[in-house]
């Protein structure tokens, strides 16, 4: 699979996984109303970064001061047998500051990525030596004045 096609598949897969997670409370109530159950997902960790599981990718660092840290593994990534991980947290820095910090960090680590800024969010899609990633930075919908960061990894 060529890199452009693989990146497109990664973005599509990531979006399909993120959308249900963002609105999981409304999704759960919708699914419960017709006696269906949401897809199986296992929360790997919540709370402090020191409690995150050892197998969670660490290619892209969690920002200092991050809170409400969660990590989820949801089945296969792009390649069957490899995990798909989603790491989410909030920070008190602005969207612009947080995006700048991650752009600088990705450049420092020499990761290949594409920057896709849109209104009220930034998407950075690329590759580390071990993973494909999709990093989304947006204004928090949970806490006014905070920024939400989601890092999705797949192979």
N, C-alpha and C positions, 0 to 999 in steps of 0.2 A: 504494500500500500504506500503510495507516495506521501510525502510529508504534508502537503496541502490537504489531501483527502483525510489523512489520519487526524490532523488538527480539526477539521470540520466535524468528523465523527466524535472526537473528544468534546468539542464545544456542545454539540447536540446532546450527547450523553449527559454531560454535566448539567445542562439546562433542564433536561428531563428529570434528573435527580434532585436538583436544587428547588425547583418550583414546588413539589409536594412538601419538602422540608420547611420551606418558608411559611407556607400556609397550613402546617400540619394540624393545627387545632381545628380550623374550619374543615379541612379534609377529613379528619377523624369523625367529626360530628356528621358530615355528609355521608360518610361510609357507614357509620353506625345506624343511620336512619333506615338503611335498607338491609340490615343484618350482614353486611359484608365486613371484612376486616382489612385494614391497611396492609401494604406489603411488609414483610418481616424485615426489620432493621434492628441492629443491636447497638445501643449506646455504649461505646467503648470507655468513655470517661466524661466526667463533668467536673467542674471546680478548678483546682490548681494545675498549672502546667507540670509540676513535679509528679502529679498522679497520672499523667497521660501514659498509655500503654507503650511498651518498648517498640512494637512493630509499626507504630504510626510514623510515617515519613517525617523527617526533620530537615529536608532540603531547604525549605524556606522558613526562616525563624519567626517565632511569635514575638510581636512587639512587646517591649517592656511596658508594664502597667496594664496589660490585657486583662480583661475580666469576663466572666460568664463564658469560660472556655469549654467547648464541647467537641468531641470527636466521634464520628460515626463511620462504621465500615458497612457498606451496602453492596454485598455480592461482588460479582466480577467487574473488572474495569473493561477497557476496550479489548483486551486480550483475555480469553477465558482462563480462569485459574489464578489470575492476578487480582488483587483487591482494588476496590475503589474506596478511597478515604475522603471524608469531608471534615475539615477543621474549621470551627467558627468561634469568633470572639468579638468583643467590643473594646474600643479604646476611647480615650477622652480627647485625643488630637483630632483636628478637623480632617475632612475628606481630602483636602488639598495637601495638608502636611503628611497624612498617612500614605497617600498615593506617591508622594515624592520620596518618602522614606523607603517604600518598597521598590520603586524604580531604581533608586540608588543601590539598594541591596542586591537586586537582580543583576545590575550592571557590574557591581563589585564581584559577585560570584561568577560572572561571565556566563549567565544563563541566556539562552536564545529565547526571546519572547516578542509578542506583538502587543502593542498598547492600543486599547480600544476605549477611549473616553466617550461617555454619553452623559446626558443630563443627570446630575446628582449621583453618578457612579463612575467607576473606572474598572475595566476588565483587562487583566494582563494574562495572556495565554501563551504558554511556551513549554520548554523542556528543561529538565535538569539532567544530569548524567543518568539518573535512574528512573525518572518519572516524567509523565506529561502532567502539566498543571494548569489550572484555571483559577486565577486569583481575582476575587471581586471585592471592591472597596466601595461602600455606599453609606449614605447618611442612615443612621440607625432609625428604624421604625419603632423600636421598643423604648429607647431613651433619648429624649430630645437633647441635641447638642453633642451626642456621641456618634462615633463612626463604627459601622459593622464591617468586619473582614471575614471572608470565607475563602479558604484555600482547599481546592479539590485536587486530589492526586489520582491518576490512573496509569496503567501500563498498556 
